[in-house]
Amino acid sequence: MNKLDWNQLQAFLETAETGTLSAAARKLGLTQPTLSRQVAAIEQSMGVTLFERVGRTMALTDTGLDLLEHARAMGAAAEALSLAATGRSQATGGVVSVSASDAVAAYLLPPMVRQLREQDPGIAIEVISSNALSDLQRREADIAIRHVKPTQPDLIARLIREATAYFYASQDWVNTHGHPRSAQEATHLSFVGSDRSGQFLGYLQQHGLPLSEANFSCYADHSVAHWELVRQGLGIGAMMEEIAQSTPGIVRVLDDVPPVRFPIWLVTHRELRTSRRIRVVFEALAQGLAGNGGQIREQLDAL
């Protein structure tokens, strides 16, 4: 490839990211035939096949996969150069997307988003509520809140803290069934399940609770629905300590059972840290998730 055509590179990247020519064309503001010609041109120029058609989607070939990360790095460098040249790298306006599990998105993020909006009204936060691990490399989100450490080498990850979850029930449930404190007392009590595959049951058993499927009164595979079922008195469930403490009518039970501990990681893509608004949101979330939201203003002023 003697001369790099950035339009063709962008066509390749967007087609790889979106998976279809039509979606890539819409994102770039091109007609589909124009985009298709650009993709064909970069393949011809490089002398390789980058995509295979699978139905309506464009699947990367092995060669395309090999070249994708290099193309992403080149595209990110070009974007960083453009931002620096126009001064927009220091601008705080724009949208920042944040991916988090449904419970974190519903209960922990909203007050942080409100505080961010008060401090930097030019930043709009897109909250992506998903229990799946958003792929930052595919730009599905700018920042992700995860409970496992990412393994991709080009991601920046900061361990915020170790969170704890305990077992809870509604006050009405406790009034009816009593206040169980030990794992043995839970044997004949009702729980709210998370799945019917046995995975959640297996986890509870490994945690020292002698339960069976007969203990589950109902199931919900999303944490917000799970928590609402607990709140309505359907049984015992686990929840992050800070969420439970802010929920009225909830009582901690199984006090003698050790807490569930899990890490909170804040993750972003390395090239995205060149954007000031990403840094602002990243640092604000780091402070908020660490429980130091009152110090966010000082952090933002320092950026």
Backbone torsions as a table, in degrees:
resi	resn	phi	psi	omega
1	MET	NA	103.0	-172.4
2	ASN	-76.1	-35.5	-176.0
3	LYS	-136.0	125.8	-178.0
4	LEU	-80.7	125.2	175.7
5	ASP	-101.3	112.5	-174.4
6	TRP	-67.6	-29.5	176.9
7	ASN	-64.7	-41.4	177.7
8	GLN	-67.4	-39.8	177.7
9	LEU	-61.1	-43.1	179.6
10	GLN	-65.5	-38.1	177.7
11	ALA	-62.7	-42.8	177.5
12	PHE	-62.3	-47.4	-177.1
13	LEU	-62.9	-48.3	-177.2
14	GLU	-66.5	-35.8	177.0
15	THR	-66.7	-40.8	177.6
16	ALA	-65.3	-39.6	-176.8
17	GLU	-72.1	-42.6	-175.2
18	THR	-88.5	-28.0	177.8
19	GLY	89.1	-8.1	178.5
20	THR	-140.6	151.7	177.9
21	LEU	-67.4	-38.8	-177.3
22	SER	-64.7	-43.7	-179.6
23	ALA	-66.9	-41.3	178.9
24	ALA	-64.3	-40.1	179.4
25	ALA	-63.4	-43.1	178.7
26	ARG	-61.5	-41.9	-177.4
27	LYS	-66.4	-34.8	-178.8
28	LEU	-90.5	-6.0	-179.0
29	GLY	72.1	32.6	-179.5
30	LEU	-115.9	165.6	170.4
31	THR	-79.7	155.0	-179.3
32	GLN	-62.8	-41.1	177.7
33	PRO	-60.7	-38.3	178.9
34	THR	-63.5	-45.9	179.5
35	LEU	-63.6	-41.7	179.8
36	SER	-60.0	-39.4	178.3
37	ARG	-65.9	-36.8	179.6
38	GLN	-68.0	-39.7	177.3
39	VAL	-64.8	-44.5	178.6
40	ALA	-62.9	-36.0	-178.2
41	ALA	-67.9	-40.4	-179.6
42	ILE	-70.4	-33.0	175.4
43	GLU	-64.9	-43.9	-179.9
44	GLN	-66.1	-40.8	-178.5
45	SER	-64.9	-37.4	-178.6
46	MET	-87.6	-15.7	179.7
47	GLY	72.8	30.4	-179.0
48	VAL	-138.7	163.4	173.2
49	THR	-101.1	120.3	-175.7
50	LEU	-97.3	-28.0	-176.2
51	PHE	-132.1	152.3	167.9
52	GLU	-124.2	138.9	177.8
53	ARG	-78.0	127.5	175.0
54	VAL	-126.4	94.1	-172.6
55	GLY	67.2	-124.1	178.5
56	ARG	-93.7	-3.7	-176.6
57	THR	-97.2	160.5	177.3
58	MET	-111.6	108.2	-178.1
59	ALA	-94.9	133.6	178.5
60	LEU	-67.4	137.4	171.2
61	THR	-76.5	174.2	176.5
62	ASP	-59.9	-38.2	177.9
63	THR	-65.6	-42.3	178.2
64	GLY	-61.0	-41.4	177.8
65	LEU	-63.3	-40.7	-180.0
66	ASP	-62.6	-36.6	-175.8
67	LEU	-88.1	-13.7	-171.7
68	LEU	-61.4	-49.3	-177.1
69	GLU	-62.9	-37.5	176.9
70	HIS	-63.8	-41.0	180.0
71	ALA	-67.2	-37.8	177.4
72	ARG	-62.3	-43.0	179.9
73	ALA	-62.7	-40.9	178.9
74	MET	-66.3	-41.5	179.0
75	GLY	-65.3	-40.5	179.0
76	ALA	-65.7	-39.1	178.6
77	ALA	-64.6	-40.5	178.3
78	ALA	-64.8	-40.3	178.9
79	GLU	-66.0	-42.9	178.8
80	ALA	-61.5	-40.4	178.2
81	LEU	-63.0	-41.9	179.7
82	SER	-64.9	-42.5	179.8
83	LEU	-63.0	-45.5	-178.7
84	ALA	-64.2	-38.8	-177.5
85	ALA	-66.5	-34.3	-177.1
86	THR	-96.3	-5.4	-179.5
87	GLY	82.2	2.5	-176.6
88	ARG	-76.6	-11.3	179.5
89	SER	-66.2	-20.7	178.9
90	GLN	-99.7	2.7	179.5
91	ALA	-78.7	144.1	179.3
92	THR	-101.6	-7.0	-179.0
93	GLY	-75.6	154.2	176.8
94	GLY	125.7	-178.0	-176.9
95	VAL	-101.8	136.6	173.4
96	VAL	-123.8	123.1	-179.5
97	SER	-94.5	134.5	-177.9
98	VAL	-125.6	123.5	179.1
99	SER	-101.7	136.9	179.2
100	ALA	-155.0	161.1	175.0
101	SER	-60.9	160.2	-173.1
102	ASP	-61.5	-36.9	-180.0
103	ALA	-68.0	-45.2	178.3
104	VAL	-64.3	-42.0	179.8
105	ALA	-63.6	-37.5	-175.9
106	ALA	-82.4	-37.1	-169.7
107	TYR	-108.7	-33.2	-175.2
108	LEU	-100.0	-37.0	-175.5
109	LEU	-71.2	-40.8	-174.4
110	PRO	-51.7	-46.5	178.6
111	PRO	-65.8	-30.1	177.0
112	MET	-69.9	-39.7	177.9
113	VAL	-64.0	-41.6	178.9
114	ARG	-61.3	-44.6	-179.9
115	GLN	-65.7	-39.5	176.8
116	LEU	-61.5	-41.8	-179.6
117	ARG	-65.1	-36.0	178.3
118	GLU	-67.6	-34.9	-176.1
119	GLN	-87.0	-36.7	-178.8
120	ASP	-136.7	79.9	-176.0
121	PRO	-63.8	-13.2	178.2
122	GLY	-77.5	-13.3	-179.8
123	ILE	-95.4	127.8	173.4
124	ALA	-108.0	130.5	-178.3
125	ILE	-100.4	125.0	171.1
126	GLU	-97.3	116.1	179.4
127	VAL	-93.0	119.4	178.3
128	ILE	-104.0	106.8	-178.7
129	SER	-90.1	109.3	-176.6
130	SER	-155.3	138.2	174.9
131	ASN	-86.5	-6.3	175.6
132	ALA	-82.4	156.6	177.9
133	LEU	-81.3	105.5	179.4
134	SER	-61.1	139.1	-177.3
135	ASP	-87.8	100.0	-179.8
136	LEU	-65.4	-29.2	180.0
137	GLN	-66.7	-27.2	177.1
138	ARG	-95.1	9.9	176.8
139	ARG	61.8	31.8	174.9
140	GLU	-71.8	-20.6	175.5
141	ALA	-154.3	154.7	175.6
142	ASP	-81.6	-38.3	-178.5
143	ILE	-135.7	142.3	177.5
144	ALA	-128.8	140.9	172.4
145	ILE	-103.2	116.2	-173.5
146	ARG	-125.6	160.3	178.1
147	HIS	-108.8	6.7	173.4
148	VAL	-132.6	149.3	-179.6
149	LYS	-75.2	128.5	178.8
150	PRO	-69.6	150.7	-178.3
151	THR	-104.7	-10.5	-178.6
152	GLN	-67.8	129.7	-174.0
153	PRO	-68.9	-23.1	-176.3
154	ASP	-95.6	16.4	174.5
155	LEU	-104.1	145.2	174.9
156	ILE	-98.6	123.8	-178.3
157	ALA	-127.0	133.9	176.7
158	ARG	-121.8	125.0	175.2
159	LEU	-76.9	114.1	-176.4
160	ILE	-80.4	-49.8	179.7
161	ARG	-175.5	173.8	171.8
162	GLU	-99.0	121.3	-179.5
163	ALA	-93.1	160.8	178.6
164	THR	-126.7	145.5	174.2
165	ALA	-128.1	140.3	178.1
166	TYR	-120.5	-179.9	179.8
167	PHE	-101.1	138.5	-174.2
168	TYR	-137.9	161.1	172.8
169	ALA	-147.1	164.9	178.8
170	SER	-75.1	157.8	178.5
171	GLN	-61.2	-38.5	178.1
172	ASP	-62.8	-40.9	179.1
173	TRP	-63.1	-42.9	179.2
174	VAL	-64.3	-39.1	178.4
175	ASN	-61.1	-32.6	-177.4
176	THR	-86.4	-41.8	-171.2
177	HIS	-105.8	-5.5	-176.7
178	GLY	88.7	-178.3	-176.5
179	HIS	-112.9	91.1	179.4
180	PRO	-70.6	139.2	-178.2
181	ARG	-118.8	-28.8	-177.4
182	SER	-105.9	161.5	177.9
183	ALA	-62.2	-37.3	-178.6
184	GLN	-64.3	-33.6	178.9
185	GLU	-67.1	-18.7	-176.9
186	ALA	-82.3	-6.8	-171.5
187	THR	-53.8	-40.8	-174.7
188	HIS	-111.3	19.3	-178.6
189	LEU	-100.9	162.5	-177.8
190	SER	-89.0	141.8	176.9
191	PHE	-126.6	156.3	171.9
192	VAL	-95.2	120.6	-177.8
193	GLY	-84.9	162.6	178.9
194	SER	-106.4	-22.2	179.6
195	ASP	-158.6	165.1	179.7
196	ARG	-105.1	8.3	-178.8
197	SER	-85.5	-11.8	-177.8
198	GLY	94.5	-4.0	-177.8
199	GLN	-66.9	-45.7	-179.8
200	PHE	-66.8	-40.2	176.7
201	LEU	-60.2	-45.0	179.3
202	GLY	-60.3	-38.5	179.1
203	TYR	-65.3	-43.7	179.4
204	LEU	-63.3	-39.4	178.2
205	GLN	-63.7	-42.4	177.5
206	GLN	-65.3	-25.1	179.3
207	HIS	-82.2	0.6	175.6
208	GLY	100.0	9.1	179.9
209	LEU	-98.8	117.7	-177.2
210	PRO	-79.9	73.5	-174.8
211	LEU	-110.5	167.2	172.9
212	SER	-138.3	175.1	178.8
213	GLU	-58.3	-25.8	-179.7
214	ALA	-64.7	-18.1	179.9
215	ASN	-77.6	-16.7	-175.3
216	PHE	-86.8	122.5	177.8
217	SER	-85.7	-24.4	-179.1
218	CYS	-166.1	173.8	-177.1
219	TYR	-136.8	149.0	171.6
220	ALA	-154.4	123.7	-175.2
221	ASP	-88.6	-0.6	173.8
222	HIS	-113.2	138.7	-170.6
223	SER	-63.2	-36.0	-178.9
224	VAL	-65.0	-46.4	177.3
225	ALA	-65.1	-40.1	177.5
226	HIS	-57.0	-46.9	-177.4
227	TRP	-67.3	-36.3	178.5
228	GLU	-66.8	-36.6	176.2
229	LEU	-64.8	-39.4	175.0
230	VAL	-62.6	-45.5	-177.6
231	ARG	-62.7	-29.5	-179.9
232	GLN	-85.7	4.4	174.0
233	GLY	87.7	22.6	-179.3
234	LEU	-82.7	-10.2	179.3
235	GLY	151.0	-169.7	-177.9
236	ILE	-87.8	142.6	176.6
237	GLY	-147.4	164.6	179.3
238	ALA	-103.0	146.3	178.8
239	MET	-156.3	153.2	174.7
240	MET	-55.4	140.7	-173.3
241	GLU	-57.6	-45.5	-176.0
242	GLU	-68.5	-30.5	176.6
243	ILE	-70.7	-44.3	-179.8
244	ALA	-63.3	-40.5	-177.2
245	GLN	-65.9	-24.7	179.4
246	SER	-94.6	4.5	-179.7
247	THR	-100.8	116.4	-179.5
248	PRO	-68.7	150.4	175.9
249	GLY	76.7	17.6	-178.4
250	ILE	-114.5	138.1	-178.2
251	VAL	-124.0	135.0	174.4
252	ARG	-74.5	132.6	178.3
253	VAL	-125.1	178.3	-177.8
254	LEU	50.8	48.8	-173.8
255	ASP	-60.1	-28.4	-177.6
256	ASP	-83.7	-9.0	179.5
257	VAL	-81.4	131.8	-178.8
258	PRO	-58.7	150.2	178.5
259	PRO	-70.2	158.1	171.1
260	VAL	-84.9	125.7	-178.4
261	ARG	-113.9	138.3	-180.0
262	PHE	-154.0	149.0	-177.8
263	PRO	-81.6	155.7	170.7
264	ILE	-116.2	114.4	178.9
265	TRP	-106.9	139.4	172.2
266	LEU	-110.6	125.7	-169.2
267	VAL	-129.7	140.8	172.6
268	THR	-146.2	168.3	-180.0
269	HIS	-84.6	143.2	-174.0
270	ARG	-56.5	-45.9	-177.7
271	GLU	-68.9	-26.9	-178.3
272	LEU	-69.8	-18.0	179.1
273	ARG	-70.5	-6.9	174.5
274	THR	-75.0	-12.3	179.5
275	SER	-91.7	126.7	-178.0
276	ARG	-64.5	-38.7	-178.2
277	ARG	-65.5	-31.9	175.6
278	ILE	-66.5	-42.0	179.4
279	ARG	-63.8	-40.6	179.7
280	VAL	-60.2	-49.1	-178.7
281	VAL	-67.5	-41.5	-179.6
282	PHE	-58.6	-48.1	-178.3
283	GLU	-69.3	-36.3	178.1
284	ALA	-64.6	-43.1	178.1
285	LEU	-65.9	-38.5	178.8
286	ALA	-59.9	-43.7	178.5
287	GLN	-67.9	-43.9	-178.8
288	GLY	-64.1	-44.1	-179.6
289	LEU	-70.3	-24.6	177.5
290	ALA	-81.3	-7.2	-179.8
291	GLY	87.7	17.4	-178.9
292	ASN	-119.5	43.0	-175.8
293	GLY	-58.2	-28.5	-178.9
294	GLY	-66.3	-16.1	-178.8
295	GLN	-97.2	5.5	-175.5
296	ILE	-61.7	-41.3	-175.9
297	ARG	-58.0	-43.3	-179.6
298	GLU	-62.1	-39.6	179.3
299	GLN	-65.1	-42.0	-178.2
300	LEU	-66.3	-39.8	-178.3
301	ASP	-65.7	-25.0	-178.2
302	ALA	-81.5	-14.5	-175.9
303	LEU	-77.0	NA	NA
